[in-house]
């Protein structure tokens, strides 16, 4: 990754002229010019090779109002790494994993299913890269443990699931389609084990009832006797967890 230190771009916004620190990322395979504001309020300008920085900054300037509004609305203190520092565990396969994050090189992520540990080592001085690697490493873990858990529980209840996808939904924990595909949010690994499993059971119950009818909730209670309590707890914890590891992208691309 080619990367530079923070630069400042002056923008005309609804609040007047403001200086916005930004960084430029150039990486092979990038196809579109993008502005991203991450959860720690860093503005990243993702620039494909072949587009000049001058043009990229012009683009950032055009997005000024939007970028400024996103920066203002970003809740403080919701960084994924701080969250994991406070609560150093993940859930997967019906168990709790301990999390250890270290500084240094080479950057590396690994986990041990038997020992129940997840380990990440990241460069110390590059916040943006560190954050990106952390999210990538957690998502890789989620992509392994979430489908495995879905299929294991489905087998227990003799339910047929065709496919499980693990995605980065912005507001939802999961969904279930008529084609028996279950999609789950990677942030499930950040929930306590009981809630992680509750969400899986919630989607599995939709294989039988594709709605939230009384019969649906009755069935779900058979799968999870504490389903009502778990549903309330999920709503409560979502306010924090749904925002972790999120990036907000400008809804337009340039430089095709
Ligand atoms: Zn539902």
Boltz pocket constraint, residues with backbone or C-beta under 6 A from the ligand:
constraints:
  - pocket:
      binder: B
      contacts: [[A, 202], [A, 206], [A, 211], [A, 212]]
      max_distance: 6.0
